[in-house]
């Protein structure tokens, strides 16, 4: 079941990522955009790394995050790879 949000480009679909907020028409979770932004990638640069997204979608995802930080932070933490599972050569 698809659930609209008050944000133009963000939806939740139980069939995609267990209902985690995504960009409509993609499988890109809001958390992926937030994590790139947290790593210092400017919002204007994110579409060059995720070319299927528009700048409007990126800003809407960040706006959604601003309104739902606790929820998105929980998704980020739930999907984090534990340090002990990361190969030391990748760190």
C-alpha positions as CSV (number, residue, x, y, z in Angstrom):
1,X,0.0,0.0,0.0
2,X,1.4,3.4,-1.0
3,X,1.1,6.1,1.5
4,X,1.5,9.8,0.5
5,X,3.2,12.3,2.7
6,X,2.8,16.0,3.0
7,X,6.0,16.2,0.9
8,X,5.6,16.3,-2.8
9,X,8.2,13.7,-3.7
10,X,8.3,11.4,-0.6
11,X,6.1,8.4,-0.2
12,X,6.1,5.2,1.7
13,X,5.3,1.9,0.0
14,X,5.0,-1.3,2.1
15,X,6.4,-3.2,-0.9
16,X,9.6,-1.2,-1.1
17,X,12.1,-1.3,1.7
18,X,9.4,-2.3,4.2
19,X,7.6,1.0,4.0
20,X,10.7,3.2,4.6
21,X,10.2,6.7,3.1
22,X,11.5,6.8,-0.4
23,X,11.5,9.2,-3.4
24,X,8.4,8.6,-5.4
25,X,9.1,6.6,-8.6
26,X,12.4,5.3,-7.3
27,X,13.7,2.9,-4.7
28,X,15.9,5.6,-3.2
29,X,15.3,6.0,0.5
30,X,15.3,9.4,2.1
31,X,18.1,8.1,4.4
32,X,20.5,7.7,1.5
33,X,20.1,11.3,0.6
34,X,20.5,12.4,4.2
35,X,23.6,10.3,4.7
36,X,25.3,11.8,1.6
37,X,24.4,15.3,2.9
38,X,25.8,14.4,6.3
39,X,29.1,13.3,4.7
40,X,29.4,16.8,3.3
41,X,28.0,16.4,-0.2
42,X,26.1,19.6,-1.1
43,X,22.5,19.1,-2.0
44,X,23.2,20.6,-5.4
45,X,25.8,17.9,-6.0
46,X,23.7,14.9,-5.0
47,X,21.9,14.6,-8.4
48,X,25.3,14.2,-10.1
49,X,25.9,11.2,-7.9
50,X,22.3,9.9,-8.1
51,X,21.4,11.1,-11.6
52,X,17.9,9.6,-11.5
53,X,17.0,12.3,-8.9
54,X,16.2,16.0,-9.5
55,X,17.4,18.8,-7.3
56,X,13.7,19.3,-6.2
57,X,13.6,15.7,-5.0
58,X,16.8,16.1,-3.0
59,X,15.6,19.2,-1.3
60,X,12.2,17.6,-0.6
61,X,14.0,14.6,1.0
62,X,16.0,16.9,3.2
63,X,12.9,18.8,4.1
64,X,11.2,15.5,5.0
65,X,14.2,14.7,7.2
66,X,13.9,18.0,8.9
67,X,10.3,17.2,9.8
68,X,11.0,13.5,10.7
69,X,14.6,13.4,12.1
70,X,13.9,10.7,14.7
71,X,12.3,8.4,12.1
72,X,15.0,8.7,9.5
73,X,17.8,8.5,12.1
74,X,16.3,5.2,13.2
75,X,16.4,3.9,9.6
76,X,20.0,5.0,9.3
77,X,21.0,3.3,12.5
78,X,19.0,0.1,11.5
79,X,20.9,-0.1,8.2
80,X,24.3,0.8,9.5
81,X,27.0,-1.9,9.0
82,X,28.6,-2.7,12.3
83,X,32.3,-1.7,12.4
84,X,33.4,-5.3,13.1
85,X,31.9,-6.4,9.8
86,X,33.7,-3.8,7.7
87,X,36.9,-5.0,6.1
88,X,39.9,-3.0,7.5
89,X,41.0,-2.3,4.0
90,X,37.7,-0.4,3.3
91,X,37.9,1.7,6.4
